Amino acid sequence: MTFRPVQLVDVDVADPPARIATGTTPDGHPYERVQMLLRDRGRPVGVAVVDAPGGVVDRVEITEAIAGIEMPSGHATSFADRGPLVTVLIATRDRPDSLRRCLASLSRLRYRPFTVLVVDNAVTGEDTQRVVREACRDGLDVTWVREPLAGLSTAHNAGLGLVDTSIVAITDDDVEVDPDWLSALVDTFERNPDAGAVTGLIYPARLDTVTQARAEGNGLGKGFSERRFDLDRDRPSDRLFPLLVGECGSGANIAIRRDALQELGGFDLALGAGSPSAGGDDLAVMHDLLVRGMAIVYQPAAVVRHHHPDDPRALARQAKGYGRGLGAYLVRCALEDPDGATILRRAIPAGMARLVSQSARVAPGAGRRRGHSMVHLVGLLSGPWAYMAGRRRAERIRPHVGVGLTGSAEDDR
């Protein structure tokens, strides 16, 4: 099946449109398919993909798509638009256009009050600072700081030293958040006082190219039902839980209690993008929260839209990074457990099986990502080396994280 660009449309199941007329991609290709994110009172409940011959989806197809969705169970009341002050933490590096788009989406949040902390990581240019100044002039409460030591965990830990709110919501510069994103996160914390973290749905922002469609196989979407994870009554049946915690969520959409992060000592500097491990930092945080007796709640109503890579080489690097990050994280767990050899013997084959199964979950017509299973495997098997190299680097830089931090809110207003 040949890939055809997919237009993404939100549809209210209680008040669907009479028809959907499609447009064209930025490159001028007509959308011949429509992917509907079905919502019930704003909450996502499912996805339906339909053909759009002639650029139109009629009422019958829309109605049939809605009828085919099994409504998920879960909390259904409206979210409050006011609550405690929340900090939104974004680490960025040399992507001013992506950051501008992300900040623009934050300005549309319904929740108040919140503040934004942008950590400009290991760069010397002024583009990021200019983007933050623009956002401040437009009324967004943004603080800009620069952390010269490279690494996502480094940037996050440096930023956490400046956070004084009870909840810190962490996302990436290549996403756009939904208007109810913070409302859903805070509401979920209030209903789950034992939760150390709340994660949310990561939905594609565009599916214009086959590369973007294939990126959907990297396991970012976790479904449309609210789920609790802990080591007690809400422990999954998977015998490798909490070792394999990927179903709990992803680091591009996670909110964590500040006190819980402080108890963990922040993010593991040996993991994460920009380190030899290339990833695994979010897995380690979720694992550590669980083993310390806290719950994690996945809340699909907290939606961010991720701009997938549009370059096949970037997608391959991303796949390899996910595999390497998983391998590094598993080695970390093994080193901290007296039965570490058993952990690796059980977890590495299971982790590889999950990476391969994710490779098959792509948008219609995108085809299997030939070669990506091998890329995942190469990444996974390089994890042990990567983690040990990351640990050595972490020991060198740990005393200096946050020391070279520069910038302030006053500088940028």
C-alpha positions, 0 to 999 in steps of 0.5 A, a space after each residue: 500500500 502506497 503511503 498517502 498524506 494523512 490530515 489530522 482532525 479533532 472531532 467531538 463525538 457529541 457534536 461531529 461535523 457534517 463533513 470534513 474537507 481536507 486541504 494540502 500538505 505544506 508541499 502541496 500534496 492533497 490529503 487523501 486520508 483523515 485521522 480523527 482524534 475523537 473526543 468526548 467533552 474534550 477528552 480523547 477517546 480514540 482514533 479513526 482513520 478514513 479515506 477522503 476521496 475527492 478531499 471530503 469525508 461525509 457524515 456517514 463515514 464520520 458517524 460510522 467511525 464514532 460508532 466503532 469506538 469503544 468509549 474508555 472508562 475513567 474519570 469524566 468530570 471537567 478539569 479546573 482551570 485554576 490551581 496551584 502554581 506549576 512550573 513548565 520546564 523545557 530544555 532546548 538546544 539550537 531549535 529556536 523555531 521549534 521552541 517558538 511554536 511550543 511557547 505559543 501553544 503554552 500561551 493558549 493553556 486554560 490553566 492558571 497560574 503557571 510559569 515557564 523555565 527554558 534551559 538553553 543547553 550548551 550553546 553560545 548563540 542568542 536565538 533561543 534567548 530572543 525567542 524567549 524575549 518575544 514570548 515574554 513580550 506577548 505576555 507569557 511568564 518565561 524565565 530563560 537560563 543557560 546551562 553550558 554543560 550538554 545533556 538533557 538530564 544536565 539541563 533538567 537538573 540545572 533547571 530543577 535547582 530553580 524550581 520552587 513549585 510543588 509540581 514541575 511539568 516537563 516537556 520537549 521543545 518539539 511539541 505543542 501542548 493542548 489547552 487542557 494539558 496542565 489542567 488534566 495533569 493537576 487534576 490527576 495529581 489531586 485525585 491521586 495524592 500518592 502519585 509521584 508522577 503523571 504522564 500524558 498522551 503523545 499524539 502526532 502533530 503531522 503525518 504528511 510524509 512516510 518518515 513521519 508516519 513511520 515515527 509513530 512506531 517508536 511507542 509514544 502513544 500509550 492509549 486512551 484509558 487512564 491507568 494507575 501503576 504502582 507495586 501494590 493493587 495497581 501492579 501490572 501482570 507483566 513479571 518484568 514490571 517495574 523494570 520495563 516501565 515504558 507503558 507508564 509514559 514518556 519523558 516528553 509529557 510528564 509532570 513530577 512532584 518536586 519533592 519526589 524528584 528531590 528524593 531521587 536526586 534528580 535525573 541520572 546524569 549518566 542517561 538521557 539525550 546528549 550523554 553517551 546513553 542517548 536516552 533512558 532518563 525518563 525510564 529511570 525516573 519512573 522506575 525509581 518513583 515506583 520502587 520508592 512506593 509512589 504511583 504513576 498515573 497515565 492521563 490521556 487527557 493531558 495531550 501534547 502533539 509531537 512533531 516527528 522527524 521528517 528526515 529518514 536519517 534523523 528517524 534512524 538516529 532516534 530509533 538507535 537512541 531509543 534502543 541504546 537508552 533502553 539498554 543503558 537503563 537496563 544495565 543501570 538497574 542490573 548494577 543496582 540489583 544483587 540479581 543483576 545478571 538475571 535482570 539482563 538475561 530476562 529483560 534484554 530479550 523482552 525489551 528487544 521484542 517490544 522495540 520490534 513490535 513497536 516498529 510494526 505500529 505505523 500509520 496506514 500505508 507507511 510500511 514496515 521500517 525496514 532495517 529499524 529492528 536491526 538499528 534498535 538491536 545495535 542500539 540496545 546492545 551498545 547500552 552497557 558500554 554507553 551507560 558505563 561511559 555515561 557514569 564516568 562522564 557524570 562523575 566528572 560533571 556532577 559538581 559543575 551542574 548548575 554552577 555555570 547557569 546564567 540568565 534570569 527572568 528580569 534579563 528577558 523582560 
